[in-house]
């Protein structure tokens, strides 16, 4: 399953794009939105991930927007594992009440930790209330890819991603090894993470792989 990660800044244009996409991540941190527009977006599509990364907005605003998405019908909400416990608990509680799945995510933009460190992060994600744990790490070697993909031997629901050019292989083979889904850009030039490739590219590769099996 391919999730298209969208950072379209205009809500009206975003809604037009969503009519052609089955599964998408809405990067609220990249948009000019208020509670009303968030509710409008998430009430019109049945399979959306609500994400609002820290940095540009204060936590109180991020939580307000994510709660609005959950209440409006988001299928998933993405919560950073490093977030304050009060922030996480409020979102997990409301998600449970609304039937929204919780993705607790870990992003390491510098490196891929060793297996022992990654196992601790996984435990932290599930202890924080994850239905799905997402692990995304910068890949600097082939061994890093093996470390990341090796996490899929865990029976719990995971999404694993290797960031950077060397990590592209994880975005393609991850779902074959048990990753719940993979992320793609809408098109080339609209990537939301380093090493992300377009939905069209992934679909072309997957068609070829399935044909050769």
ABEGO torsion letter per residue (X at the ends): XBBBBBABABAAAAAAAAAABABBBBBAAABBBBAAAAAAAAAABABBBBBBBBGABBAAAAAAAAAAAAAAGBABBBBBAABBAAAAAAAAAAAAAAGBBBBBBBBBAABBBBAAAAAAAAAAAAAAGBABBBBBBBBABAAAAAAAAAAAABABBBBBBBBEAAAAAAAAAAAAAGBABBBBBABBGABABBGBBBAAAAAAAAAAAAAAX
